[in-house]
Amino acid sequence: MDYQVPMTNIIAIVFTMVVSIGMPLIACFLLKRRFKTEVSLISALVGVTIFMFFAMTLEQLLHSVVLNAAGEALQNNVWLYAIYGGLAAGLFEETGRYVGMKFLMKRNLTKENSLMYGIGHGGAESIMLVGMSYVSNLMIAMTINGGGLSELLSSMETTGEAVDTDAIIEGLSPLWELGSGQFYMAGIERICAFALQIALSYLVYLAVRYGKNQNYVLAILLHAVVNAVTVLLAQVLPIYVVMVVLIAMVAAIGVYVRRLYREET
């Protein structure tokens, strides 16, 4: 059988790939050009480092322990799973932000650099979690459309290799079975997540700079709520509706944080 990934899907994959990788780089460039010497690229590097250590290392260690201990009791209860996942993400990432700003950004802890930190933190998440996977998706899609998958499966059948070709096809089938909208939604979700990471970074900055620890707690709760609500709604509503709700939540948080930002002297 000749498998083909629709061109509409490839275009959508390219869109999400470009957004996930290009958005943080462009945001970093624009912020640096806007504030020049007022912002430091070191703040972005701190954001990248904190995300990798707190979200990709410490948080994942917690998940491995909790999921092994709780087993199906947690994973089969969508409410518990959503609340646990949201709180874990909020606690680790916001605590990481707090630590990074308090101990690694002492010399450049300004509101402008809090935005640069958010670009680094959110950019690392965007590139590592989505951007790289969509680079892979694009390469696989192009290989499939070039006849590479059919040739691979045929060679396996000819040589009699003990490979489950049905499993391979099933794993790759979303590339040609899903509508292009599904791939676009991943890019839109990344835009929302990136904006949220910047907003939360400013809230934690207020906690570190002025001792307003209620903003640190607020950042944890907002992070947890957005994550949990998104997961819960995805179980019962079409992805397009979920994205509308996500956009609305992030927009509301963005408006609130922007007001705080403009009020700061």
PAZA-217268 format. One record per atom (N, C-alpha, C): x negated, y, z. Coordinates in pm, whole numbers, always signed. Layout:
% PAZA-217268
      x      y      z
      X      Y      Z
...
***
This chain:
% PAZA-217268
      x      y      z
    -85   -120     +0
     +0     +0     +0
    -88   +125     +0
    -49   +226    -77
   -127   +348    -89
    -71   +452     +8
   -146   +481   +113
   -103   +578   +214
   -151   +717   +175
    -63   +817   +193
    -97   +954   +161
    -44  +1049   +269
   -128  +1142   +310
    -85  +1246   +404
    -33  +1363   +322
    +92  +1405   +344
   +148  +1517   +265
    +63  +1643   +277
    +56  +1717   +169
    -24  +1840   +170
    +31  +1939   +272
   +163  +1938   +294
   +221  +2028   +395
   +164  +1995   +534
   +142  +1868   +560
    +84  +1829   +689
    -61  +1872   +700
   -134  +1858   +589
   -275  +1898   +590
   -287  +2049   +614
   -200  +2127   +552
   -202  +2272   +573
   -173  +2304   +719
    -77  +2233   +779
    -43  +2256   +920
   -159  +2215  +1011
   -226  +2107   +976
   -343  +2063  +1054
   -453  +2168  +1047
   -476  +2222   +929
   -578  +2327   +912
   -540  +2450   +995
   -412  +2485   +994
   -364  +2601  +1073
   -400  +2584  +1220
   -363  +2470  +1276
   -389  +2448  +1419
   -538  +2439  +1447
   -614  +2378  +1358
   -758  +2369  +1375
   -820  +2508  +1377
   -782  +2593  +1282
   -837  +2728  +1273
   -797  +2811  +1394
   -671  +2799  +1435
   -624  +2873  +1553
   -701  +2830  +1677
   -713  +2701  +1697
   -775  +2648  +1820
   -922  +2684  +1831
   -991  +2686  +1719
  -1134  +2715  +1721
  -1162  +2864  +1696
  -1091  +2922  +1603
  -1117  +3060  +1565
  -1064  +3163  +1663
   -949  +3136  +1724
   -887  +3234  +1814
   -979  +3278  +1929
  -1043  +3186  +2002
  -1132  +3230  +2110
  -1252  +3311  +2059
  -1307  +3271  +1945
  -1422  +3342  +1890
  -1383  +3483  +1848
  -1269  +3496  +1783
  -1223  +3629  +1739
  -1190  +3716  +1859
  -1124  +3657  +1960
  -1089  +3733  +2080
  -1214  +3783  +2152
  -1314  +3698  +2158
  -1441  +3736  +2222
  -1506  +3852  +2146
  -1507  +3843  +2014
  -1566  +3948  +1931
  -1491  +4080  +1947
  -1358  +4074  +1945
  -1279  +4197  +1955
  -1292  +4263  +2092
  -1294  +4181  +2198
  -1308  +4238  +2332
  -1445  +4303  +2349
  -1547  +4236  +2296
  -1683  +4291  +2305
  -1693  +4421  +2226
  -1631  +4426  +2111
  -1636  +4548  +2030
  -1557  +4661  +2096
  -1446  +4623  +2162
  -1362  +4725  +2227
  -1431  +4787  +2347
  -1493  +4706  +2432
  -1551  +4757  +2558
  -1703  +4767  +2556
  -1766  +4714  +2451
  -1912  +4724  +2433
  -1988  +4680  +2559
  -2060  +4772  +2623
  -2144  +4734  +2738
  -2064  +4708  +2864
  -1935  +4738  +2861
  -1851  +4716  +2980
  -1821  +4568  +3004
  -1840  +4486  +2903
  -1816  +4343  +2919
  -1942  +4266  +2885
  -1955  +4149  +2947
  -2073  +4066  +2925
  -2031  +3927  +2876
  -2106  +3878  +2779
  -2079  +3744  +2729
  -2106  +3638  +2836
  -2182  +3676  +2938
  -2207  +3583  +3048
  -2076  +3545  +3117
  -1983  +3640  +3123
  -1853  +3612  +3184
  -1780  +3501  +3109
  -1789  +3504  +2976
  -1727  +3398  +2896
  -1795  +3265  +2921
  -1928  +3268  +2932
  -2003  +3144  +2959
  -1968  +3087  +3096
  -1945  +3175  +3193
  -1900  +3129  +3325
  -1765  +3059  +3311
  -1676  +3118  +3231
  -1545  +3057  +3208
  -1556  +2919  +3146
  -1643  +2905  +3048
  -1664  +2775  +2983
  -1717  +2674  +3084
  -1816  +2715  +3162
  -1878  +2625  +3260
  -1779  +2580  +3366
  -1702  +2674  +3417
  -1604  +2641  +3521
  -1498  +2547  +3467
  -1450  +2571  +3346
  -1349  +2483  +3289
  -1403  +2341  +3276
  -1522  +2329  +3225
  -1580  +2196  +3205
  -1600  +2121  +3337
  -1642  +2194  +3442
  -1669  +2128  +3569
  -1542  +2100  +3648
  -1455  +2200  +3661
  -1337  +2184  +3744
  -1223  +2110  +3674
  -1198  +2142  +3546
  -1086  +2080  +3475
  -1123  +1948  +3409
  -1241  +1944  +3345
  -1278  +1826  +3269
  -1352  +1722  +3353
  -1402  +1761  +3469
  -1475  +1666  +3553
  -1401  +1637  +3683
  -1390  +1737  +3770
  -1328  +1715  +3901
  -1180  +1675  +3890
  -1106  +1747  +3806
   -963  +1714  +3792
   -943  +1575  +3734
  -1026  +1537  +3639
  -1013  +1405  +3578
  -1048  +1295  +3678
  -1143  +1323  +3767
  -1174  +1227  +3872
  -1054  +1207  +3964
   -988  +1316  +3998
   -867  +1306  +4081
   -761  +1222  +4011
   -740  +1249  +3882
   -639  +1173  +3807
   -670  +1024  +3808
   -796   +989  +3789
   -831   +847  +3786
   -802   +781  +3920
   -827   +853  +4031
   -800   +797  +4164
   -651   +788  +4190
   -579   +897  +4165
   -436   +902  +4195
   -357   +806  +4108
   -387   +803  +3978
   -311   +717  +3887
   -339   +570  +3914
   -460   +539  +3955
   -491   +400  +3992
   -420   +360  +4120
   -410   +455  +4212
   -347   +426  +4341
   -195   +424  +4330
   -139   +525  +4261
     +7   +535  +4252
    +64   +443  +4145
    -16   +418  +4041
    +26   +327  +3936
   +154   +370  +3867
   +242   +273  +3841
   +364   +298  +3765
   +463   +384  +3843
   +452   +385  +3976
   +545   +464  +4057
   +540   +611  +4019
   +422   +661  +3986
   +406   +800  +3946
   +430   +818  +3797
   +373   +733  +3717
   +381   +749  +3572
   +522   +726  +3518
   +601   +645  +3585
   +737   +617  +3537
   +840   +715  +3589
   +800   +806  +3676
   +890   +910  +3727
   +847  +1043  +3667
   +919  +1087  +3565
   +876  +1205  +3491
   +872  +1329  +3578
   +962  +1339  +3676
   +962  +1455  +3765
   +836  +1459  +3850
   +805  +1347  +3914
   +685  +1340  +3996
   +560  +1362  +3912
   +558  +1301  +3794
   +441  +1311  +3707
   +420  +1456  +3662
   +529  +1524  +3627
   +519  +1663  +3580
   +474  +1755  +3694
   +532  +1736  +3811
   +496  +1821  +3926
   +352  +1796  +3969
   +315  +1669  +3976
   +177  +1636  +4013
    +79  +1694  +3912
   +104  +1673  +3784
    +14  +1722  +3680
     +2  +1873  +3682
   +115  +1942  +3700
   +113  +2088  +3703
    +37  +2142  +3822
    +61  +2083  +3939
     -9  +2129  +4060
   -159  +2100  +4053
   -193  +1983  +4001
   -335  +1948  +3989
   -407  +2045  +3896
   -346  +2074  +3781
   -408  +2168  +3687
   -420  +2306  +3749
   -313  +2351  +3815
   -316  +2483  +3877
   -419  +2493  +3987
   -423  +2393  +4074
   -515  +2397  +4188
   -661  +2394  +4143
   -693  +2303  +4052
   -833  +2291  +4011
   -878  +2409  +3926
   -797  +2450  +3830
   -841  +2557  +3741
   -844  +2692  +3811
   -743  +2721  +3894
   -743  +2851  +3962
   -849  +2856  +4071
   -873  +2744  +4138
   -982  +2740  +4235
  -1116  +2755  +4164
  -1129  +2694  +4048
  -1250  +2711  +3969
  -1271  +2855  +3930
  -1164  +2920  +3888
  -1173  +3063  +3853
  -1221  +3144  +3974
  -1161  +3114  +4089
  -1196  +3187  +4211
  -1344  +3171  +4243
  -1391  +3048  +4239
  -1531  +3019  +4269
  -1623  +3087  +4167
  -1587  +3076  +4041
  -1670  +3136  +3937
  -1682  +3286  +3949
  -1569  +3352  +3975
  -1571  +3498  +3986
  -1640  +3545  +4114
  -1621  +3471  +4222
  -1677  +3513  +4351
  -1828  +3493  +4359
  -1875  +3383  +4301
  -2016  +3349  +4320
  -2103  +3365  +4194
  -2042  +3363  +4076
  -2120  +3370  +3953
  -2102  +3501  +3876
  -2008  +3585  +3921
  -1982  +3710  +3850
  -1991  +3831  +3943
  -2073  +3821  +4046
  -2083  +3930  +4143
  -2125  +4061  +4079
  -2216  +4055  +3985
  -2272  +4176  +3925
  -2183  +4238  +3818
  -2091  +4163  +3766
  -2005  +4216  +3659
  -1859  +4181  +3680
  -1816  +4189  +3807
  -1677  +4156  +3838
  -1590  +4279  +3816
  -1549  +4298  +3693
  -1461  +4408  +3655
  -1339  +4350  +3586
  -1236  +4433  +3571
  -1114  +4382  +3509
  -1138  +4345  +3363
  -1228  +4419  +3297
  -1260  +4384  +3158
  -1330  +4249  +3150
  -1420  +4224  +3244
  -1490  +4096  +3243
  -1400  +3981  +3288
  -1294  +4011  +3361
  -1199  +3904  +3395
  -1130  +3854  +3268
  -1109  +3945  +3173
  -1051  +3905  +3045
  -1150  +3821  +2965
  -1277  +3862  +2971
  -1380  +3785  +2900
  -1395  +3646  +2962
  -1385  +3640  +3095
  -1387  +3509  +3161
  -1271  +3423  +3109
  -1152  +3484  +3101
  -1034  +3410  +3053
  -1052  +3359  +2911
  -1120  +3439  +2828
  -1147  +3395  +2691
  -1238  +3272  +2692
  -1339  +3274  +2778
  -1428  +3158  +2787
  -1358  +3035  +2839
  -1281  +3051  +2946
  -1208  +2940  +3007
  -1103  +2883  +2911
  -1019  +2973  +2859
   -915  +2930  +2766
   -971  +2883  +2633
  -1081  +2945  +2591
  -1143  +2905  +2465
  -1202  +2766  +2472
  -1266  +2734  +2584
  -1322  +2599  +2601
  -1211  +2495  +2597
  -1100  +2526  +2664
   -985  +2435  +2663
   -931  +2417  +2522
   -916  +2527  +2451
   -859  +2524  +2316
   -947  +2443  +2220
  -1076  +2469  +2223
  -1167  +2402  +2130
  -1185  +2255  +2166
  -1206  +2227  +2295
  -1235  +2090  +2336
  -1114  +1998  +2329
   -997  +2048  +2369
   -880  +1962  +2378
   -802  +1952  +2247
   -804  +2056  +2167
   -724  +2054  +2043
   -810  +2074  +1920
   -896  +2174  +1922
   -975  +2205  +1803
  -1052  +2088  +1748
  -1127  +2019  +1834
  -1208  +1907  +1789
  -1123  +1790  +1739
  -1010  +1767  +1806
   -924  +1657  +1762
   -861  +1687  +1626
   -837  +1815  +1599
   -778  +1850  +1470
   -883  +1853  +1359
  -1007  +1877  +1395
  -1115  +1858  +1297
  -1117  +1710  +1255
  -1105  +1623  +1354
  -1101  +1479  +1326
   -979  +1442  +1243
   -862  +1500  +1279
   -740  +1473  +1203
   -755  +1511  +1056
   -817  +1627  +1033
   -835  +1674   +896
   -927  +1580   +818
  -1035  +1540   +880
  -1130  +1451   +813
  -1064  +1316   +780
   -986  +1265   +874
   -917  +1137   +851
   -814  +1152   +741
   -739  +1264   +744
   -637  +1286   +642
   -698  +1294   +502
   -811  +1363   +491
   -876  +1374   +361
   -930  +1238   +315
   -978  +1159   +410
  -1026  +1024   +377
   -912   +937   +327
   -798   +945   +396
   -680   +867   +356
   -636   +905   +215
   -627  +1035   +189
   -581  +1080    +58
   -681  +1051    -52
   -806  +1029    -12
   -906   +992   -110
   -912   +842   -135
   -822   +769    -72
   -816   +624    -91
   -903   +547     +5
   -963   +618   +100
  -1054   +551   +191
   -987   +449   +281
   -865   +478   +326
   -796   +384   +416
   -757   +257   +343
   -704   +272   +225
   -665   +154   +148
   -785    +66   +116
   -897   +130    +82
  -1018    +54    +52
  -1069    -18   +177
  -1062    +50   +292
  -1108    -10   +417
  -1023   -131   +453
   -891   -116   +443
   -801   -227   +478
   -820   -344   +381
   -838   -312   +255
   -858   -418   +155
   -987   -494   +182
  -1093   -421   +216
  -1221   -486   +243
  -1212   -575   +367
  -1135   -531   +466
  -1117   -610   +587
  -1045   -741   +556
   -941   -731   +473
   -865   -850   +437
   -951   -946   +355
  -1037   -888   +270
  -1122   -971   +185
  -1227  -1045   +265
  -1289   -976   +360
  -1395  -1036   +440
  -1343  -1121   +554
  -1214  -1106   +584
  -1155  -1186   +691
  -1197  -1141   +829
  -1232  -1013   +843
  -1272   -962   +974
  -1155   -969  +1071
  -1186   -999  +1197
  -1082  -1009  +1300
  -1044   -870  +1348
   -976   -797  +1262
   -935   -661  +1293
   -784   -650  +1275
   -718   -586  +1371
   -573   -569  +1366
   -542   -449  +1276
   -521   -478  +1147
   -495   -369  +1053
   -363   -300  +1082
   -266   -374  +1134
   -137   -312  +1169
   -155   -207  +1277
   -243   -236  +1373
   -270   -139  +1481
   -337    -14  +1425
   -425    -32  +1328
   -493    +82  +1267
   -391   +170  +1195
   -304   +106  +1118
   -202   +181  +1044
   -107   +252  +1140
    -67   +182  +1246
    +24   +242  +1343
    -41   +362  +1412
   -169   +353  +1441
   -238   +464  +1506
   -253   +586  +1418
   -265   +564  +1287
   -283   +676  +1194
   -152   +724  +1132
    -47   +646  +1143
    +80   +677  +1076
   +139   +813  +1110
   +120   +868  +1232
   +176  +1002  +1257
   +126  +1107  +1159
     +9  +1087  +1101
    -44  +1185  +1007
    +44  +1200   +885
   +109  +1093   +843
   +196  +1104   +725
   +344  +1090   +759
   +376  +1041   +878
   +517  +1023   +914
   +577  +1145   +982
   +498  +1218  +1060
   +549  +1336  +1128
   +569  +1451  +1030
   +664  +1538  +1060
   +683  +1656   +979
   +573  +1758  +1008
   +549  +1847   +916
   +442  +1945   +934
   +467  +2035  +1055
   +594  +2053  +1089
   +627  +2138  +1204
   +563  +2091  +1332
   +550  +1960  +1347
   +489  +1905  +1467
   +344  +1951  +1481
   +275  +1958  +1370
   +135  +2000  +1372
   +123  +2151  +1394
   +218  +2228  +1339
   +219  +2372  +1364
   +243  +2402  +1512
   +331  +2323  +1573
   +365  +2346  +1713
   +243  +2335  +1804
   +150  +2247  +1769
    +28  +2233  +1849
    -52  +2363  +1845
    -55  +2430  +1732
   -126  +2557  +1721
    -57  +2667  +1799
    +76  +2670  +1792
   +151  +2770  +1868
   +135  +2748  +2018
   +135  +2622  +2059
   +114  +2590  +2201
    -23  +2638  +2247
   -125  +2627  +2159
   -259  +2672  +2196
   -263  +2824  +2212
   -190  +2895  +2129
   -186  +3041  +2141
   -127  +3079  +2277
    -18  +3012  +2315
    +46  +3040  +2443
    -47  +3005  +2559
   -111  +2889  +2551
   -200  +2846  +2658
   -319  +2940  +2672
   -370  +2988  +2560
   -484  +3079  +2562
   -446  +3211  +2629
   -329  +3264  +2592
   -281  +3388  +2653
   -259  +3369  +2802
   -204  +3255  +2840
   -180  +3226  +2982
   -311  +3221  +3059
   -413  +3159  +3002
   -542  +3149  +3071
   -602  +3287  +3097
   -585  +3378  +3005
   -637  +3513  +3024
   -559  +3585  +3134
   -426  +3570  +3132
   -342  +3635  +3233
   -374  +3581  +3373
   -387  +3451  +3385
   -417  +3391  +3515
   -556  +3433  +3564
   -649  +3450  +3471
   -783  +3495  +3509
   -778  +3632  +3574
   -692  +3720  +3522
   -682  +3853  +3581
   -620  +3847  +3720
   -522  +3761  +3739
   -461  +3747  +3872
   -565  +3701  +3975
   -645  +3602  +3937
   -747  +3553  +4030
   -854  +3660  +4052
   -884  +3737  +3951
   -978  +3849  +3967
   -930  +3944  +4075
   -800  +3974  +4076
   -746  +4063  +4179
   -766  +4005  +4318
   -749  +3872  +4328
   -769  +3805  +4457
   -914  +3817  +4503
  -1007  +3799  +4411
  -1150  +3802  +4446
  -1196  +3946  +4471
  -1159  +4036  +4385
  -1210  +4175  +4392
  -1150  +4253  +4509
  -1020  +4236  +4533
   -953  +4317  +4634
   -902  +4237  +4754
   -934  +4108  +4758
   -889  +4026  +4869
   -739  +3998  +4868
   -675  +4017  +4752
   -531  +3992  +4742
   -508  +3844  +4712
   -525  +3762  +4814
   -520  +3617  +4795
   -384  +3566  +4752
   -281  +3649  +4769
   -149  +3608  +4721
   -149  +3593  +4569
   -238  +3665  +4503
   -247  +3652  +4357
   -312  +3519  +4317
   -402  +3470  +4400
   -462  +3337  +4377
   -354  +3230  +4389
   -273  +3240  +4494
   -163  +3144  +4514
    -63  +3157  +4400
    -33  +3280  +4360
    +61  +3303  +4251
     +9  +3240  +4122
   -121  +3253  +4096
   -179  +3193  +3975
   -162  +3042  +3975
   -186  +2980  +4091
   -168  +2833  +4101
    -24  +2796  +4071
    +70  +2867  +4131
   +212  +2835  +4115
   +258  +2858  +3971
   +216  +2969  +3911
   +256  +2997  +3773
   +200  +2891  +3678
    +75  +2855  +3699
    +12  +2751  +3617
    +88  +2620  +3630
   +120  +2584  +3754
   +191  +2458  +3779
   +330  +2459  +3719
   +402  +2570  +3735
   +539  +2579  +3684
   +543  +2570  +3533
   +456  +2645  +3466
   +455  +2643  +3319
   +425  +2502  +3268
   +325  +2438  +3326
   +291  +2301  +3284
   +404  +2204  +3310
   +460  +2208  +3432
   +565  +2113  +3469
   +691  +2133  +3387
   +733  +2257  +3370
   +855  +2285  +3293
   +839  +2239  +3148
   +722  +2264  +3091
   +698  +2222  +2953
   +707  +2070  +2939
   +646  +1998  +3033
   +651  +1851  +3028
   +794  +1800  +3045
   +867  +1857  +3140
  +1004  +1811  +3167
  +1097  +1840  +3049
  +1088  +1959  +2993
  +1175  +1994  +2881
  +1145  +1911  +2757
  +1018  +1873  +2742
   +980  +1792  +2625
  +1047  +1654  +2627
  +1097  +1612  +2744
  +1163  +1482  +2753
  +1306  +1486  +2701
  +1366  +1605  +2699
  +1509  +1613  +2667
  +1543  +1709  +2553
  +1447  +1793  +2513
  +1475  +1893  +2410
  +1380  +1879  +2292
  +1423  +1923  +2174
  +1332  +1923  +2058
  +1211  +2011  +2085
  +1101  +1976  +2023
   +975  +2047  +2046
   +987  +2195  +2012
  +1072  +2229  +1915
  +1087  +2369  +1875
  +1152  +2450  +1988
  +1248  +2391  +2056
  +1313  +2459  +2169
  +1215  +2473  +2285
  +1137  +2368  +2308
  +1037  +2373  +2414
   +938  +2486  +2390
   +898  +2504  +2265
   +803  +2610  +2232
   +863  +2748  +2256
   +992  +2763  +2228
  +1059  +2892  +2252
  +1058  +2923  +2402
  +1088  +2823  +2483
  +1085  +2842  +2629
   +944  +2874  +2675
   +844  +2803  +2621
   +705  +2828  +2659
   +664  +2970  +2623
   +698  +3014  +2504
   +666  +3150  +2461
   +729  +3251  +2555
   +855  +3226  +2593
   +925  +3319  +2682
   +858  +3325  +2819
   +819  +3210  +2873
   +752  +3208  +3004
   +620  +3282  +2999
   +540  +3254  +2899
   +408  +3319  +2888
   +423  +3468  +2863
   +522  +3506  +2782
   +546  +3648  +2754
   +583  +3722  +2882
   +669  +3660  +2965
   +709  +3723  +3090
   +589  +3741  +3184
   +506  +3638  +3193
   +385  +3646  +3276
   +291  +3753  +3220
   +279  +3756  +3086
   +192  +3854  +3022
   +236  +3997  +3050
   +366  +4023  +3046
   +418  +4158  +3073
   +388  +4199  +3216
   +408  +4104  +3309
   +381  +4133  +3451
   +232  +4162  +3473
   +146  +4079  +3418
     +2  +4097  +3437
    -47  +4224  +3368
     +8  +4254  +3253
    -31  +4377  +3183
     +2  +4499  +3266
   +115  +4497  +3336
   +151  +4608  +3423
    +51  +4623  +3537
    +11  +4510  +3597
    -90  +4514  +3703
   -222  +4567  +3650
   -257  +4525  +3530
   -383  +4566  +3468
   -385  +4718  +3446
   -274  +4773  +3399
   -268  +4915  +3370
   -261  +4999  +3497
   -210  +4940  +3604
   -200  +5012  +3731
   -332  +5018  +3805
   -423  +4924  +3775
   -551  +4923  +3845
   -634  +5043  +3804
   -690  +5108  +3900
   -769  +5228  +3869
   -911  +5189  +3830
***
